[in-house]
Amino acid sequence: MVILGIDPGLAHTGWGIIEERRGEVRCRAYGCIETSAGSPLAVRLSHIARDLKDVVERYRPDTAAVESIYFGANVRSAIPTAHARGAALVALSECALEIGEYTPMQIKQAVVGTGAADKRQVAYMVRTLTQLDHDPHPDHAADALACAICHVNLSRTRVLTGGEFYQQRGTGY
């Protein structure tokens, strides 16, 4: 199965392609779509959507995974990310891809083992799990690959549990 992971952002949208075969995950490609801060919002969103469609056409993923928005302390910074995420979701939908959506905490938990992991830990585990010889750069691409890995791991969980996710409560499931 080929999975496209996306870390949406208005200035930088990371993307990563992984392939999962018989329990082994390999990185096929990754990159970052950059838009100019001086361009109108609609132009930037169109650029993100167009470039993601090009990635889909080139790598032919079977499914996609998109990081959801983390509001944190600054809701205003989440608004541009929400716009970019919307452009990504529309592009993927127009390519007829099934889309999994995951929170930053779910992604970190699935890849590193803790939802409190930092970017360095995420990049290291992405490198290790995908058998790369270096940490993927920029961070947005590493996060996109992590999102794709999360999708693989949680898809396995869905299969094992008959389609249901177990939500962690406290220290147990």
Secondary structure, 3 states (H helix, E strand, C coil): CEEEEEECCCCEEEEEEEEEECCEEEEEEEEEEECCCCCCHHHHHHHHHHHHHHHHHHHCCCEEEEECCCCCCCHHHHHHHHHHHHHHHHHHHHCCCEEEEECHHHHHHHHCCCCCCCHHHHHHHHHHHHCCCCCCCCHHHHHHHHHHHHHHHHHHHHHHCCCCCCCCECCEC
